[in-house]
Amino acid sequence: MIDLHMHTTASDGRHSPEELVERVRQAGITTMSVTDHDTMAAIAPTTEAARPYGITVVPGIEITSVHAGKDVHVLAYYLPPTAPGLEALLSGQRQLRLDRAMLIAERLAAMGAPIDEAELVAAATAPGGKAIARPQIAQLLIAAGHVASVPEAFDRYL
């Protein structure tokens, strides 16, 4: 079995690379691809975690773009992490995501539901370049005590 579109906590996934590999192994998937949004930070740890199980990891990424005012998600596979211009593109994409997250944080504060903005910045600027997305903001809403669950965060605020 093959699954070529998975996310980790390096973007908006719920599982670390190691946890994702364990779930993949349990599901009987033999070939997988991590296609996190705007980062390839999870490729190496996923590949390392998959090696003992003989699971093939196809390096991938989901690059966010905008066309005619609509989000377009482009999947790419087998890109070398050192492809010319790739890191500059991804760094810019991650900055746009952080800018959007900070705007959401401002709006949440205005609604009486402030979150720890410093945690967003720390995650986005850490080595490996985590791509900030709404699930991380939902987790911060939980940590701040504004909601009890991710679905509640999305229903009430996101």
mmCIF file of the C-alpha atoms, coordinates in Angstrom:
data_MODEL
# 
_entry.id   MODEL 
# 
loop_
_atom_site.group_PDB 
_atom_site.id 
_atom_site.type_symbol 
_atom_site.label_atom_id 
_atom_site.label_alt_id 
_atom_site.label_comp_id 
_atom_site.label_asym_id 
_atom_site.label_entity_id 
_atom_site.label_seq_id 
_atom_site.pdbx_PDB_ins_code 
_atom_site.Cartn_x 
_atom_site.Cartn_y 
_atom_site.Cartn_z 
_atom_site.occupancy 
_atom_site.B_iso_or_equiv 
_atom_site.pdbx_formal_charge 
_atom_site.auth_seq_id 
_atom_site.auth_comp_id 
_atom_site.auth_asym_id 
_atom_site.auth_atom_id 
_atom_site.pdbx_PDB_model_num 
ATOM 1   C CA . MET A 1 1   ? 0.000   0.000  0.000  1.00 0.00 ? 1   MET A CA 1 
ATOM 2   C CA . ILE A 1 2   ? 1.206   3.520  -0.827 1.00 0.00 ? 2   ILE A CA 1 
ATOM 3   C CA . ASP A 1 3   ? 0.324   6.957  0.580  1.00 0.00 ? 3   ASP A CA 1 
ATOM 4   C CA . LEU A 1 4   ? 2.076   9.917  -1.031 1.00 0.00 ? 4   LEU A CA 1 
ATOM 5   C CA . HIS A 1 5   ? 0.426   12.819 0.818  1.00 0.00 ? 5   HIS A CA 1 
ATOM 6   C CA . MET A 1 6   ? 1.054   12.965 4.566  1.00 0.00 ? 6   MET A CA 1 
ATOM 7   C CA . HIS A 1 7   ? 1.840   15.761 6.987  1.00 0.00 ? 7   HIS A CA 1 
ATOM 8   C CA . THR A 1 8   ? 3.836   15.855 10.218 1.00 0.00 ? 8   THR A CA 1 
ATOM 9   C CA . THR A 1 9   ? 4.118   18.345 13.031 1.00 0.00 ? 9   THR A CA 1 
ATOM 10  C CA . ALA A 1 10  ? 6.658   20.185 10.857 1.00 0.00 ? 10  ALA A CA 1 
ATOM 11  C CA . SER A 1 11  ? 3.567   21.805 9.308  1.00 0.00 ? 11  SER A CA 1 
ATOM 12  C CA . ASP A 1 12  ? -0.067  21.066 10.116 1.00 0.00 ? 12  ASP A CA 1 
ATOM 13  C CA . GLY A 1 13  ? 0.081   17.343 10.892 1.00 0.00 ? 13  GLY A CA 1 
ATOM 14  C CA . ARG A 1 14  ? -0.793  15.827 14.256 1.00 0.00 ? 14  ARG A CA 1 
ATOM 15  C CA . HIS A 1 15  ? 2.110   13.393 14.493 1.00 0.00 ? 15  HIS A CA 1 
ATOM 16  C CA . SER A 1 16  ? 5.872   13.701 14.722 1.00 0.00 ? 16  SER A CA 1 
ATOM 17  C CA . PRO A 1 17  ? 7.837   11.927 11.977 1.00 0.00 ? 17  PRO A CA 1 
ATOM 18  C CA . GLU A 1 18  ? 8.450   8.981  14.296 1.00 0.00 ? 18  GLU A CA 1 
ATOM 19  C CA . GLU A 1 19  ? 4.792   8.729  15.316 1.00 0.00 ? 19  GLU A CA 1 
ATOM 20  C CA . LEU A 1 20  ? 3.704   8.958  11.679 1.00 0.00 ? 20  LEU A CA 1 
ATOM 21  C CA . VAL A 1 21  ? 6.047   6.130  10.677 1.00 0.00 ? 21  VAL A CA 1 
ATOM 22  C CA . GLU A 1 22  ? 4.604   3.957  13.458 1.00 0.00 ? 22  GLU A CA 1 
ATOM 23  C CA . ARG A 1 23  ? 1.056   4.629  12.234 1.00 0.00 ? 23  ARG A CA 1 
ATOM 24  C CA . VAL A 1 24  ? 2.146   3.898  8.652  1.00 0.00 ? 24  VAL A CA 1 
ATOM 25  C CA . ARG A 1 25  ? 3.760   0.637  9.756  1.00 0.00 ? 25  ARG A CA 1 
ATOM 26  C CA . GLN A 1 26  ? 0.624   -0.413 11.627 1.00 0.00 ? 26  GLN A CA 1 
ATOM 27  C CA . ALA A 1 27  ? -1.517  0.372  8.569  1.00 0.00 ? 27  ALA A CA 1 
ATOM 28  C CA . GLY A 1 28  ? 0.657   -1.806 6.332  1.00 0.00 ? 28  GLY A CA 1 
ATOM 29  C CA . ILE A 1 29  ? 1.838   1.044  4.123  1.00 0.00 ? 29  ILE A CA 1 
ATOM 30  C CA . THR A 1 30  ? 5.146   0.189  2.460  1.00 0.00 ? 30  THR A CA 1 
ATOM 31  C CA . THR A 1 31  ? 5.802   3.443  0.569  1.00 0.00 ? 31  THR A CA 1 
ATOM 32  C CA . MET A 1 32  ? 5.037   6.869  1.987  1.00 0.00 ? 32  MET A CA 1 
ATOM 33  C CA . SER A 1 33  ? 5.735   10.498 1.310  1.00 0.00 ? 33  SER A CA 1 
ATOM 34  C CA . VAL A 1 34  ? 5.782   13.349 3.787  1.00 0.00 ? 34  VAL A CA 1 
ATOM 35  C CA . THR A 1 35  ? 4.521   16.428 1.955  1.00 0.00 ? 35  THR A CA 1 
ATOM 36  C CA . ASP A 1 36  ? 4.496   19.039 4.688  1.00 0.00 ? 36  ASP A CA 1 
ATOM 37  C CA . HIS A 1 37  ? 3.450   22.566 3.793  1.00 0.00 ? 37  HIS A CA 1 
ATOM 38  C CA . ASP A 1 38  ? 6.383   24.748 2.728  1.00 0.00 ? 38  ASP A CA 1 
ATOM 39  C CA . THR A 1 39  ? 9.068   22.733 4.540  1.00 0.00 ? 39  THR A CA 1 
ATOM 40  C CA . MET A 1 40  ? 11.113  19.596 4.019  1.00 0.00 ? 40  MET A CA 1 
ATOM 41  C CA . ALA A 1 41  ? 12.271  19.542 7.648  1.00 0.00 ? 41  ALA A CA 1 
ATOM 42  C CA . ALA A 1 42  ? 10.614  16.185 8.404  1.00 0.00 ? 42  ALA A CA 1 
ATOM 43  C CA . ILE A 1 43  ? 12.079  14.244 5.473  1.00 0.00 ? 43  ILE A CA 1 
ATOM 44  C CA . ALA A 1 44  ? 15.329  13.193 7.191  1.00 0.00 ? 44  ALA A CA 1 
ATOM 45  C CA . PRO A 1 45  ? 13.777  12.132 10.522 1.00 0.00 ? 45  PRO A CA 1 
ATOM 46  C CA . THR A 1 46  ? 10.968  10.291 8.722  1.00 0.00 ? 46  THR A CA 1 
ATOM 47  C CA . THR A 1 47  ? 13.433  8.455  6.504  1.00 0.00 ? 47  THR A CA 1 
ATOM 48  C CA . GLU A 1 48  ? 15.525  7.498  9.523  1.00 0.00 ? 48  GLU A CA 1 
ATOM 49  C CA . ALA A 1 49  ? 12.485  6.275  11.480 1.00 0.00 ? 49  ALA A CA 1 
ATOM 50  C CA . ALA A 1 50  ? 11.208  4.253  8.487  1.00 0.00 ? 50  ALA A CA 1 
ATOM 51  C CA . ARG A 1 51  ? 14.525  2.544  7.693  1.00 0.00 ? 51  ARG A CA 1 
ATOM 52  C CA . PRO A 1 52  ? 14.288  -0.282 10.302 1.00 0.00 ? 52  PRO A CA 1 
ATOM 53  C CA . TYR A 1 53  ? 10.859  -1.271 8.946  1.00 0.00 ? 53  TYR A CA 1 
ATOM 54  C CA . GLY A 1 54  ? 11.855  -1.288 5.285  1.00 0.00 ? 54  GLY A CA 1 
ATOM 55  C CA . ILE A 1 55  ? 9.361   1.479  4.513  1.00 0.00 ? 55  ILE A CA 1 
ATOM 56  C CA . THR A 1 56  ? 10.286  3.535  1.447  1.00 0.00 ? 56  THR A CA 1 
ATOM 57  C CA . VAL A 1 57  ? 10.084  7.303  1.996  1.00 0.00 ? 57  VAL A CA 1 
ATOM 58  C CA . VAL A 1 58  ? 9.602   9.448  -1.093 1.00 0.00 ? 58  VAL A CA 1 
ATOM 59  C CA . PRO A 1 59  ? 10.820  12.972 -0.303 1.00 0.00 ? 59  PRO A CA 1 
ATOM 60  C CA . GLY A 1 60  ? 8.074   15.474 -0.976 1.00 0.00 ? 60  GLY A CA 1 
ATOM 61  C CA . ILE A 1 61  ? 6.631   18.873 -0.192 1.00 0.00 ? 61  ILE A CA 1 
ATOM 62  C CA . GLU A 1 62  ? 3.368   20.753 -0.578 1.00 0.00 ? 62  GLU A CA 1 
ATOM 63  C CA . ILE A 1 63  ? 4.110   24.301 -1.679 1.00 0.00 ? 63  ILE A CA 1 
ATOM 64  C CA . THR A 1 64  ? 1.379   26.838 -1.102 1.00 0.00 ? 64  THR A CA 1 
ATOM 65  C CA . SER A 1 65  ? 0.722   29.347 -3.854 1.00 0.00 ? 65  SER A CA 1 
ATOM 66  C CA . VAL A 1 66  ? -2.039  31.751 -4.786 1.00 0.00 ? 66  VAL A CA 1 
ATOM 67  C CA . HIS A 1 67  ? -3.665  32.027 -8.199 1.00 0.00 ? 67  HIS A CA 1 
ATOM 68  C CA . ALA A 1 68  ? -6.544  34.395 -8.918 1.00 0.00 ? 68  ALA A CA 1 
ATOM 69  C CA . GLY A 1 69  ? -7.013  34.943 -5.187 1.00 0.00 ? 69  GLY A CA 1 
ATOM 70  C CA . LYS A 1 70  ? -7.323  31.232 -4.393 1.00 0.00 ? 70  LYS A CA 1 
ATOM 71  C CA . ASP A 1 71  ? -4.877  28.973 -2.565 1.00 0.00 ? 71  ASP A CA 1 
ATOM 72  C CA . VAL A 1 72  ? -3.242  26.404 -4.811 1.00 0.00 ? 72  VAL A CA 1 
ATOM 73  C CA . HIS A 1 73  ? -1.318  23.554 -3.214 1.00 0.00 ? 73  HIS A CA 1 
ATOM 74  C CA . VAL A 1 74  ? 1.392   22.136 -5.466 1.00 0.00 ? 74  VAL A CA 1 
ATOM 75  C CA . LEU A 1 75  ? 2.806   18.736 -4.590 1.00 0.00 ? 75  LEU A CA 1 
ATOM 76  C CA . ALA A 1 76  ? 6.400   18.060 -5.583 1.00 0.00 ? 76  ALA A CA 1 
ATOM 77  C CA . TYR A 1 77  ? 8.372   14.853 -5.171 1.00 0.00 ? 77  TYR A CA 1 
ATOM 78  C CA . TYR A 1 78  ? 12.073  13.978 -5.240 1.00 0.00 ? 78  TYR A CA 1 
ATOM 79  C CA . LEU A 1 79  ? 13.171  17.604 -4.893 1.00 0.00 ? 79  LEU A CA 1 
ATOM 80  C CA . PRO A 1 80  ? 16.654  17.755 -3.440 1.00 0.00 ? 80  PRO A CA 1 
ATOM 81  C CA . PRO A 1 81  ? 16.648  19.968 -0.330 1.00 0.00 ? 81  PRO A CA 1 
ATOM 82  C CA . THR A 1 82  ? 19.514  21.905 -1.925 1.00 0.00 ? 82  THR A CA 1 
ATOM 83  C CA . ALA A 1 83  ? 17.677  22.661 -5.194 1.00 0.00 ? 83  ALA A CA 1 
ATOM 84  C CA . PRO A 1 84  ? 18.684  26.143 -6.401 1.00 0.00 ? 84  PRO A CA 1 
ATOM 85  C CA . GLY A 1 85  ? 16.309  28.769 -5.024 1.00 0.00 ? 85  GLY A CA 1 
ATOM 86  C CA . LEU A 1 86  ? 14.243  26.273 -3.017 1.00 0.00 ? 86  LEU A CA 1 
ATOM 87  C CA . GLU A 1 87  ? 15.279  27.414 0.453  1.00 0.00 ? 87  GLU A CA 1 
ATOM 88  C CA . ALA A 1 88  ? 14.715  31.068 -0.434 1.00 0.00 ? 88  ALA A CA 1 
ATOM 89  C CA . LEU A 1 89  ? 11.244  30.230 -1.768 1.00 0.00 ? 89  LEU A CA 1 
ATOM 90  C CA . LEU A 1 90  ? 10.333  28.139 1.274  1.00 0.00 ? 90  LEU A CA 1 
ATOM 91  C CA . SER A 1 91  ? 11.706  30.729 3.692  1.00 0.00 ? 91  SER A CA 1 
ATOM 92  C CA . GLY A 1 92  ? 9.475   33.335 2.057  1.00 0.00 ? 92  GLY A CA 1 
ATOM 93  C CA . GLN A 1 93  ? 6.487   30.998 2.214  1.00 0.00 ? 93  GLN A CA 1 
ATOM 94  C CA . ARG A 1 94  ? 7.081   30.299 5.901  1.00 0.00 ? 94  ARG A CA 1 
ATOM 95  C CA . GLN A 1 95  ? 7.354   34.048 6.578  1.00 0.00 ? 95  GLN A CA 1 
ATOM 96  C CA . LEU A 1 96  ? 3.983   34.600 4.882  1.00 0.00 ? 96  LEU A CA 1 
ATOM 97  C CA . ARG A 1 97  ? 2.509   31.845 7.065  1.00 0.00 ? 97  ARG A CA 1 
ATOM 98  C CA . LEU A 1 98  ? 3.967   33.450 10.182 1.00 0.00 ? 98  LEU A CA 1 
ATOM 99  C CA . ASP A 1 99  ? 2.628   36.870 9.148  1.00 0.00 ? 99  ASP A CA 1 
ATOM 100 C CA . ARG A 1 100 ? -0.827  35.328 8.671  1.00 0.00 ? 100 ARG A CA 1 
ATOM 101 C CA . ALA A 1 101 ? -0.593  33.581 12.060 1.00 0.00 ? 101 ALA A CA 1 
ATOM 102 C CA . MET A 1 102 ? 0.363   36.843 13.769 1.00 0.00 ? 102 MET A CA 1 
ATOM 103 C CA . LEU A 1 103 ? -2.641  38.550 12.187 1.00 0.00 ? 103 LEU A CA 1 
ATOM 104 C CA . ILE A 1 104 ? -4.865  35.738 13.484 1.00 0.00 ? 104 ILE A CA 1 
ATOM 105 C CA . ALA A 1 105 ? -3.259  36.152 16.932 1.00 0.00 ? 105 ALA A CA 1 
ATOM 106 C CA . GLU A 1 106 ? -4.073  39.882 16.867 1.00 0.00 ? 106 GLU A CA 1 
ATOM 107 C CA . ARG A 1 107 ? -7.680  39.123 15.955 1.00 0.00 ? 107 ARG A CA 1 
ATOM 108 C CA . LEU A 1 108 ? -7.915  36.490 18.683 1.00 0.00 ? 108 LEU A CA 1 
ATOM 109 C CA . ALA A 1 109 ? -6.620  38.992 21.254 1.00 0.00 ? 109 ALA A CA 1 
ATOM 110 C CA . ALA A 1 110 ? -9.227  41.516 20.104 1.00 0.00 ? 110 ALA A CA 1 
ATOM 111 C CA . MET A 1 111 ? -11.876 38.816 20.618 1.00 0.00 ? 111 MET A CA 1 
ATOM 112 C CA . GLY A 1 112 ? -10.654 38.229 24.193 1.00 0.00 ? 112 GLY A CA 1 
ATOM 113 C CA . ALA A 1 113 ? -8.763  35.016 23.391 1.00 0.00 ? 113 ALA A CA 1 
ATOM 114 C CA . PRO A 1 114 ? -5.071  35.945 23.393 1.00 0.00 ? 114 PRO A CA 1 
ATOM 115 C CA . ILE A 1 115 ? -2.471  33.289 22.622 1.00 0.00 ? 115 ILE A CA 1 
ATOM 116 C CA . ASP A 1 116 ? 1.290   33.067 23.147 1.00 0.00 ? 116 ASP A CA 1 
ATOM 117 C CA . GLU A 1 117 ? 2.576   34.793 20.009 1.00 0.00 ? 117 GLU A CA 1 
ATOM 118 C CA . ALA A 1 118 ? 6.181   34.173 21.065 1.00 0.00 ? 118 ALA A CA 1 
ATOM 119 C CA . GLU A 1 119 ? 5.581   30.444 20.683 1.00 0.00 ? 119 GLU A CA 1 
ATOM 120 C CA . LEU A 1 120 ? 4.468   30.975 17.069 1.00 0.00 ? 120 LEU A CA 1 
ATOM 121 C CA . VAL A 1 121 ? 7.620   32.955 16.321 1.00 0.00 ? 121 VAL A CA 1 
ATOM 122 C CA . ALA A 1 122 ? 9.850   30.401 18.057 1.00 0.00 ? 122 ALA A CA 1 
ATOM 123 C CA . ALA A 1 123 ? 8.338   27.513 16.079 1.00 0.00 ? 123 ALA A CA 1 
ATOM 124 C CA . ALA A 1 124 ? 8.612   29.366 12.776 1.00 0.00 ? 124 ALA A CA 1 
ATOM 125 C CA . THR A 1 125 ? 12.210  30.464 13.278 1.00 0.00 ? 125 THR A CA 1 
ATOM 126 C CA . ALA A 1 126 ? 13.599  27.244 14.794 1.00 0.00 ? 126 ALA A CA 1 
ATOM 127 C CA . PRO A 1 127 ? 16.171  25.261 12.810 1.00 0.00 ? 127 PRO A CA 1 
ATOM 128 C CA . GLY A 1 128 ? 14.429  23.221 10.148 1.00 0.00 ? 128 GLY A CA 1 
ATOM 129 C CA . GLY A 1 129 ? 11.800  25.859 9.458  1.00 0.00 ? 129 GLY A CA 1 
ATOM 130 C CA . LYS A 1 130 ? 8.425   24.766 10.815 1.00 0.00 ? 130 LYS A CA 1 
ATOM 131 C CA . ALA A 1 131 ? 5.516   26.005 8.706  1.00 0.00 ? 131 ALA A CA 1 
ATOM 132 C CA . ILE A 1 132 ? 2.908   27.589 10.980 1.00 0.00 ? 132 ILE A CA 1 
ATOM 133 C CA . ALA A 1 133 ? -0.711  26.676 10.316 1.00 0.00 ? 133 ALA A CA 1 
ATOM 134 C CA . ARG A 1 134 ? -4.060  26.942 12.054 1.00 0.00 ? 134 ARG A CA 1 
ATOM 135 C CA . PRO A 1 135 ? -3.722  23.609 13.939 1.00 0.00 ? 135 PRO A CA 1 
ATOM 136 C CA . GLN A 1 136 ? -0.775  25.080 15.874 1.00 0.00 ? 136 GLN A CA 1 
ATOM 137 C CA . ILE A 1 137 ? -2.892  28.125 16.678 1.00 0.00 ? 137 ILE A CA 1 
ATOM 138 C CA . ALA A 1 138 ? -5.662  25.793 17.853 1.00 0.00 ? 138 ALA A CA 1 
ATOM 139 C CA . GLN A 1 139 ? -3.163  24.115 20.204 1.00 0.00 ? 139 GLN A CA 1 
ATOM 140 C CA . LEU A 1 140 ? -2.206  27.519 21.606 1.00 0.00 ? 140 LEU A CA 1 
ATOM 141 C CA . LEU A 1 141 ? -5.885  28.325 22.198 1.00 0.00 ? 141 LEU A CA 1 
ATOM 142 C CA . ILE A 1 142 ? -6.123  25.098 24.194 1.00 0.00 ? 142 ILE A CA 1 
ATOM 143 C CA . ALA A 1 143 ? -2.935  25.898 26.135 1.00 0.00 ? 143 ALA A CA 1 
ATOM 144 C CA . ALA A 1 144 ? -4.323  29.354 26.978 1.00 0.00 ? 144 ALA A CA 1 
ATOM 145 C CA . GLY A 1 145 ? -7.517  27.783 28.310 1.00 0.00 ? 145 GLY A CA 1 
ATOM 146 C CA . HIS A 1 146 ? -9.834  29.376 25.749 1.00 0.00 ? 146 HIS A CA 1 
ATOM 147 C CA . VAL A 1 147 ? -11.069 26.051 24.341 1.00 0.00 ? 147 VAL A CA 1 
ATOM 148 C CA . ALA A 1 148 ? -10.908 22.389 25.307 1.00 0.00 ? 148 ALA A CA 1 
ATOM 149 C CA . SER A 1 149 ? -10.196 20.825 21.913 1.00 0.00 ? 149 SER A CA 1 
ATOM 150 C CA . VAL A 1 150 ? -8.967  21.457 18.390 1.00 0.00 ? 150 VAL A CA 1 
ATOM 151 C CA . PRO A 1 151 ? -12.478 21.065 16.900 1.00 0.00 ? 151 PRO A CA 1 
ATOM 152 C CA . GLU A 1 152 ? -13.780 23.624 19.397 1.00 0.00 ? 152 GLU A CA 1 
ATOM 153 C CA . ALA A 1 153 ? -10.966 26.022 18.448 1.00 0.00 ? 153 ALA A CA 1 
ATOM 154 C CA . PHE A 1 154 ? -11.923 25.758 14.789 1.00 0.00 ? 154 PHE A CA 1 
ATOM 155 C CA . ASP A 1 155 ? -15.641 26.061 15.498 1.00 0.00 ? 155 ASP A CA 1 
ATOM 156 C CA . ARG A 1 156 ? -15.312 29.084 17.777 1.00 0.00 ? 156 ARG A CA 1 
ATOM 157 C CA . TYR A 1 157 ? -12.299 30.958 16.464 1.00 0.00 ? 157 TYR A CA 1 
ATOM 158 C CA . LEU A 1 158 ? -10.628 29.564 13.377 1.00 0.00 ? 158 LEU A CA 1 
# 
